[in-house]
Amino acid sequence: MTTLRNLLDNNRRWSDRIRRDDPHFFENLAKQQTPKYLWIGCSDSRVPANQIIDLPPGEVFVHRNISNLVLHSDMNCLSVLQFAVDVLKVEHIMITGHYGCGGVKAAMDPKPHGLIDNWLREISGTLERHRAEIDALPEAKRHARLCELNVMQQVDNMAHTTIVREAWDRGQQLEVHGWCYGLEDGLIHDLGIDVAGIGALPGALQAAIARPGPRAT
Ligand code: CO
């Protein structure tokens, strides 16, 4: 039988290490969490939220799914969002895509992949809406650009959720951002969308889409 002894040993060493620096770290954290950030990211094992932005436990609330999608029918994502916005009162939501995303790749590939194609339909829609721009790019840049455009679309989706709209309506401070992470260098590329209200959304999206992306120029 394969055991996960190595992982449990890792865990013990990690806990010891943190408590050596701050003996009350876990004790204090167990009482409450007050993260300022909600991270919406891809499930890809190479894109771990806390490590990338170098934040300890307690600092970032996280939801991850294939290709960092925000769908208005996804109860899982919406429930995370509601708790983060209404209860934790996070001030920033980062939609973080990544270059080299397998879900985006599959959405560009016309051959069927089974159930996942239903999920990826969102990205196929974005591809269809930006078909002229994508086709005009050299082939090597098309996938990276769709990774970026997908993030922008998810910022749009996020800003239109009832949860974010209602938070803005009641004057709650909340900003939605679009980022794209590079697997090759470990760096986040800021896509330049920072939306703090529904009125600012169309202009912010238009400007971001018009700006050639860092990997697609
Ligand atoms: Co991915």
Residues whose N, C-alpha, C, O or C-beta is under 5 A from the ligand:
A	BS01	CO	C42 D44 S67 C101 G102 G103
